[in-house]
Amino acid sequence: MPRLAARVLVIDKYDRLLLIRGFDPAEPDNHYWFTPGGGLADGEDMRQGAVRELYEETGLLVDASELSEVAANKTMEFSFDRVRYRQTQSFFAFGVEEWQPAAAKLELDEQRSFHSYSWRSAQQLTDLQKERSLSPADLPELYELALAAVTRRRATTGPAR
């Protein structure tokens, strides 16, 4: 099933990336780490979708103008709850000082598959990559692009909130 998605790479003042740990309900013993974001509604703007998903999954409410430009675009194929997806997604970056995520409005399938949140350093991302528990697998490389975008924004606008 083809699907468009938007994701946000949230980076804190310690240059750690916010990850969500979850699993496929069809394979509950197979946990993996991913960034906030998800599928767009029909006709939904990519930035607006990213902002909506970020709020729903973490409680962080931001204006679409506060997101970086698209840090990367990726197409990936995966199965979730026995449905096969071909997802084309855009990744945005956003910097925060500190943030304690708490889901605000998870959909039923998200409620069934979310496990926990964690802030991870570049080295920890590399370690998770070796364990093959990141989605997408090249998340350390996407993190570097996002970190550069957040660093540029901090240099021009000051510290994140």
FIMARZA-991564 format. One record per residue (C-alpha): x, y, z; residue number from 1; residue in three letters. Coordinates in pm, 1 decimal, always signed. Example, Ala and Ser with C-alpha at 12.3 -4.5 7.8 and 13.67 -1.06 7.14 Angstrom:
// residues 2
<east: +1230.0&north: -450.0&up: +780.0&pos: 1&code: ALA> $
<east: +1367.0&north: -106.0&up: +714.0&pos: 2&code: SER> $
// end
This chain:
// residues 161
<east: +0.0&north: +0.0&up: +0.0&pos: 1&code: MET> $
<east: +158.6&north: +333.8&up: -102.4&pos: 2&code: PRO> $
<east: +165.6&north: +602.9&up: +163.2&pos: 3&code: ARG> $
<east: +314.8&north: +949.2&up: +221.5&pos: 4&code: LEU> $
<east: +458.8&north: +1027.5&up: +563.5&pos: 5&code: ALA> $
<east: +640.5&north: +1303.5&up: +751.2&pos: 6&code: ALA> $
<east: +880.8&north: +1251.0&up: +1040.4&pos: 7&code: ARG> $
<east: +1057.4&north: +1487.3&up: +1280.3&pos: 8&code: VAL> $
<east: +1410.3&north: +1439.7&up: +1409.0&pos: 9&code: LEU> $
<east: +1392.1&north: +1613.7&up: +1748.1&pos: 10&code: VAL> $
<east: +1732.7&north: +1703.0&up: +1891.7&pos: 11&code: ILE> $
<east: +1786.7&north: +1834.5&up: +2243.8&pos: 12&code: ASP> $
<east: +2051.5&north: +2072.9&up: +2380.2&pos: 13&code: LYS> $
<east: +2280.6&north: +1774.6&up: +2445.3&pos: 14&code: TYR> $
<east: +2260.1&north: +1678.8&up: +2074.3&pos: 15&code: ASP> $
<east: +2058.8&north: +1367.1&up: +2151.5&pos: 16&code: ARG> $
<east: +1787.9&north: +1240.2&up: +1919.0&pos: 17&code: LEU> $
<east: +1440.7&north: +1155.3&up: +2047.8&pos: 18&code: LEU> $
<east: +1341.3&north: +800.0&up: +1962.2&pos: 19&code: LEU> $
<east: +1027.1&north: +600.0&up: +2017.3&pos: 20&code: ILE> $
<east: +1050.9&north: +229.3&up: +2087.2&pos: 21&code: ARG> $
<east: +772.6&north: +24.4&up: +1940.6&pos: 22&code: GLY> $
<east: +685.6&north: -298.9&up: +1769.1&pos: 23&code: PHE> $
<east: +466.0&north: -446.2&up: +1499.8&pos: 24&code: ASP> $
<east: +152.3&north: -592.2&up: +1665.5&pos: 25&code: PRO> $
<east: +191.2&north: -892.5&up: +1434.7&pos: 26&code: ALA> $
<east: +544.1&north: -944.7&up: +1577.7&pos: 27&code: GLU> $
<east: +530.6&north: -814.4&up: +1937.7&pos: 28&code: PRO> $
<east: +871.0&north: -957.1&up: +2035.1&pos: 29&code: ASP> $
<east: +1050.9&north: -761.0&up: +1761.6&pos: 30&code: ASN> $
<east: +1107.8&north: -410.1&up: +1905.0&pos: 31&code: HIS> $
<east: +1267.3&north: -127.9&up: +1707.7&pos: 32&code: TYR> $
<east: +1340.7&north: +244.4&up: +1743.6&pos: 33&code: TRP> $
<east: +1200.3&north: +517.9&up: +1519.8&pos: 34&code: PHE> $
<east: +1139.0&north: +893.1&up: +1513.4&pos: 35&code: THR> $
<east: +807.8&north: +1071.0&up: +1570.3&pos: 36&code: PRO> $
<east: +594.9&north: +1094.4&up: +1257.9&pos: 37&code: GLY> $
<east: +367.2&north: +898.8&up: +1035.6&pos: 38&code: GLY> $
<east: +124.6&north: +889.2&up: +750.0&pos: 39&code: GLY> $
<east: -38.6&north: +1198.4&up: +604.9&pos: 40&code: LEU> $
<east: -412.3&north: +1247.5&up: +570.0&pos: 41&code: ALA> $
<east: -542.8&north: +1289.3&up: +214.4&pos: 42&code: ASP> $
<east: -433.5&north: +1630.9&up: +85.1&pos: 43&code: GLY> $
<east: -240.8&north: +1715.5&up: +403.5&pos: 44&code: GLU> $
<east: +65.8&north: +1935.5&up: +364.5&pos: 45&code: ASP> $
<east: +393.8&north: +1760.3&up: +453.6&pos: 46&code: MET> $
<east: +491.1&north: +2020.9&up: +717.7&pos: 47&code: ARG> $
<east: +145.3&north: +2026.9&up: +872.4&pos: 48&code: GLN> $
<east: +147.0&north: +1647.7&up: +885.3&pos: 49&code: GLY> $
<east: +486.2&north: +1651.1&up: +1056.5&pos: 50&code: ALA> $
<east: +361.4&north: +1900.1&up: +1317.5&pos: 51&code: VAL> $
<east: +40.7&north: +1700.7&up: +1376.2&pos: 52&code: ARG> $
<east: +224.5&north: +1370.7&up: +1412.7&pos: 53&code: GLU> $
<east: +485.3&north: +1526.6&up: +1644.2&pos: 54&code: LEU> $
<east: +210.5&north: +1655.1&up: +1873.2&pos: 55&code: TYR> $
<east: +7.5&north: +1333.3&up: +1868.7&pos: 56&code: GLU> $
<east: +306.0&north: +1112.4&up: +1946.0&pos: 57&code: GLU> $
<east: +503.9&north: +1333.1&up: +2187.1&pos: 58&code: THR> $
<east: +280.3&north: +1617.1&up: +2309.0&pos: 59&code: GLY> $
<east: +523.4&north: +1871.5&up: +2160.4&pos: 60&code: LEU> $
<east: +328.7&north: +2148.3&up: +1987.0&pos: 61&code: LEU> $
<east: +527.1&north: +2354.2&up: +1736.0&pos: 62&code: VAL> $
<east: +448.4&north: +2580.1&up: +1444.4&pos: 63&code: ASP> $
<east: +527.1&north: +2436.7&up: +1101.0&pos: 64&code: ALA> $
<east: +757.3&north: +2733.9&up: +1034.6&pos: 65&code: SER> $
<east: +979.8&north: +2618.7&up: +1322.7&pos: 66&code: GLU> $
<east: +1075.2&north: +2295.8&up: +1144.0&pos: 67&code: LEU> $
<east: +1389.8&north: +2283.6&up: +935.2&pos: 68&code: SER> $
<east: +1376.6&north: +2243.9&up: +562.0&pos: 69&code: GLU> $
<east: +1345.3&north: +1880.8&up: +459.7&pos: 70&code: VAL> $
<east: +1663.3&north: +1711.6&up: +585.3&pos: 71&code: ALA> $
<east: +1603.9&north: +1399.0&up: +376.1&pos: 72&code: ALA> $
<east: +1348.3&north: +1208.1&up: +171.8&pos: 73&code: ASN> $
<east: +1333.1&north: +830.7&up: +184.7&pos: 74&code: LYS> $
<east: +1118.0&north: +555.1&up: +45.8&pos: 75&code: THR> $
<east: +1102.5&north: +233.7&up: +241.7&pos: 76&code: MET> $
<east: +899.7&north: -83.7&up: +239.6&pos: 77&code: GLU> $
<east: +779.9&north: -254.2&up: +554.7&pos: 78&code: PHE> $
<east: +496.6&north: -456.2&up: +703.3&pos: 79&code: SER> $
<east: +286.9&north: -342.0&up: +994.9&pos: 80&code: PHE> $
<east: +6.5&north: -548.3&up: +1141.8&pos: 81&code: ASP> $
<east: +15.8&north: -776.2&up: +836.9&pos: 82&code: ARG> $
<east: -21.9&north: -489.6&up: +587.0&pos: 83&code: VAL> $
<east: +264.3&north: -419.9&up: +346.0&pos: 84&code: ARG> $
<east: +351.1&north: -49.7&up: +296.6&pos: 85&code: TYR> $
<east: +566.1&north: +141.4&up: +50.0&pos: 86&code: ARG> $
<east: +615.8&north: +467.9&up: +236.3&pos: 87&code: GLN> $
<east: +770.4&north: +781.5&up: +92.7&pos: 88&code: THR> $
<east: +861.0&north: +1007.3&up: +381.5&pos: 89&code: GLN> $
<east: +1021.5&north: +1343.2&up: +443.1&pos: 90&code: SER> $
<east: +1231.8&north: +1407.1&up: +751.8&pos: 91&code: PHE> $
<east: +1236.2&north: +1748.2&up: +920.2&pos: 92&code: PHE> $
<east: +1453.7&north: +1859.9&up: +1213.0&pos: 93&code: ALA> $
<east: +1357.5&north: +2049.6&up: +1525.7&pos: 94&code: PHE> $
<east: +1569.3&north: +2152.9&up: +1824.2&pos: 95&code: GLY> $
<east: +1454.1&north: +2170.8&up: +2186.7&pos: 96&code: VAL> $
<east: +1636.1&north: +2263.8&up: +2505.5&pos: 97&code: GLU> $
<east: +1483.3&north: +1977.0&up: +2702.5&pos: 98&code: GLU> $
<east: +1159.5&north: +1787.8&up: +2659.0&pos: 99&code: TRP> $
<east: +980.5&north: +1505.0&up: +2833.3&pos: 100&code: GLN> $
<east: +763.1&north: +1342.4&up: +2566.8&pos: 101&code: PRO> $
<east: +417.8&north: +1214.4&up: +2650.5&pos: 102&code: ALA> $
<east: +172.7&north: +1091.7&up: +2391.2&pos: 103&code: ALA> $
<east: -112.5&north: +1335.9&up: +2334.9&pos: 104&code: ALA> $
<east: -340.0&north: +1162.0&up: +2086.5&pos: 105&code: LYS> $
<east: -229.6&north: +818.9&up: +1968.9&pos: 106&code: LEU> $
<east: -437.0&north: +626.0&up: +1719.4&pos: 107&code: GLU> $
<east: -548.4&north: +277.8&up: +1824.4&pos: 108&code: LEU> $
<east: -274.4&north: +96.2&up: +1629.1&pos: 109&code: ASP> $
<east: -14.4&north: +330.6&up: +1780.3&pos: 110&code: GLU> $
<east: -148.2&north: +266.3&up: +2130.5&pos: 111&code: GLN> $
<east: -106.0&north: -105.8&up: +2070.2&pos: 112&code: ARG> $
<east: +250.1&north: -73.9&up: +1941.4&pos: 113&code: SER> $
<east: +419.4&north: +206.2&up: +2140.1&pos: 114&code: PHE> $
<east: +654.9&north: +103.0&up: +2417.7&pos: 115&code: HIS> $
<east: +872.3&north: +394.0&up: +2537.7&pos: 116&code: SER> $
<east: +1072.4&north: +708.9&up: +2457.8&pos: 117&code: TYR> $
<east: +1445.2&north: +764.1&up: +2481.3&pos: 118&code: SER> $
<east: +1699.5&north: +1033.5&up: +2400.3&pos: 119&code: TRP> $
<east: +2002.7&north: +882.9&up: +2222.0&pos: 120&code: ARG> $
<east: +2348.2&north: +1019.5&up: +2143.3&pos: 121&code: SER> $
<east: +2526.5&north: +973.2&up: +1811.6&pos: 122&code: ALA> $
<east: +2725.8&north: +680.3&up: +1954.9&pos: 123&code: GLN> $
<east: +2413.6&north: +516.6&up: +2090.6&pos: 124&code: GLN> $
<east: +2248.9&north: +549.4&up: +1748.6&pos: 125&code: LEU> $
<east: +2547.8&north: +375.4&up: +1592.0&pos: 126&code: THR> $
<east: +2519.5&north: +97.3&up: +1850.2&pos: 127&code: ASP> $
<east: +2148.6&north: +54.3&up: +1774.7&pos: 128&code: LEU> $
<east: +2230.7&north: +47.3&up: +1404.6&pos: 129&code: GLN> $
<east: +2468.4&north: -243.7&up: +1466.0&pos: 130&code: LYS> $
<east: +2188.3&north: -422.8&up: +1652.0&pos: 131&code: GLU> $
<east: +1961.6&north: -367.0&up: +1348.6&pos: 132&code: ARG> $
<east: +1695.6&north: -210.8&up: +1565.8&pos: 133&code: SER> $
<east: +1655.5&north: +128.1&up: +1392.0&pos: 134&code: LEU> $
<east: +1393.7&north: +228.9&up: +1140.2&pos: 135&code: SER> $
<east: +1513.7&north: +341.4&up: +899.7&pos: 136&code: PRO> $
<east: +1843.9&north: +158.2&up: +928.1&pos: 137&code: ALA> $
<east: +2044.0&north: +466.7&up: +823.2&pos: 138&code: ASP> $
<east: +1906.0&north: +681.4&up: +1106.4&pos: 139&code: LEU> $
<east: +2259.0&north: +778.9&up: +1226.2&pos: 140&code: PRO> $
<east: +2319.7&north: +944.5&up: +887.9&pos: 141&code: GLU> $
<east: +1981.3&north: +1121.5&up: +901.1&pos: 142&code: LEU> $
<east: +2064.8&north: +1234.5&up: +1255.0&pos: 143&code: TYR> $
<east: +2383.5&north: +1401.7&up: +1125.6&pos: 144&code: GLU> $
<east: +2181.9&north: +1594.0&up: +863.3&pos: 145&code: LEU> $
<east: +1927.5&north: +1696.5&up: +1126.1&pos: 146&code: ALA> $
<east: +2196.4&north: +1798.1&up: +1374.6&pos: 147&code: LEU> $
<east: +2352.4&north: +2024.5&up: +1110.5&pos: 148&code: ALA> $
<east: +2012.6&north: +2185.4&up: +1043.4&pos: 149&code: ALA> $
<east: +1942.5&north: +2237.3&up: +1414.7&pos: 150&code: VAL> $
<east: +2293.0&north: +2377.0&up: +1471.9&pos: 151&code: THR> $
<east: +2244.7&north: +2628.3&up: +1187.2&pos: 152&code: ARG> $
<east: +1908.5&north: +2735.3&up: +1330.2&pos: 153&code: ARG> $
<east: +2053.4&north: +2773.9&up: +1681.8&pos: 154&code: ARG> $
<east: +2330.4&north: +2993.4&up: +1539.5&pos: 155&code: ALA> $
<east: +2079.0&north: +3227.8&up: +1375.6&pos: 156&code: THR> $
<east: +1787.2&north: +3226.8&up: +1620.6&pos: 157&code: THR> $
<east: +1940.7&north: +3139.3&up: +1955.0&pos: 158&code: GLY> $
<east: +1866.3&north: +2840.4&up: +2177.4&pos: 159&code: PRO> $
<east: +1562.8&north: +2627.3&up: +2111.8&pos: 160&code: ALA> $
<east: +1275.3&north: +2634.1&up: +2353.2&pos: 161&code: ARG> $
// end
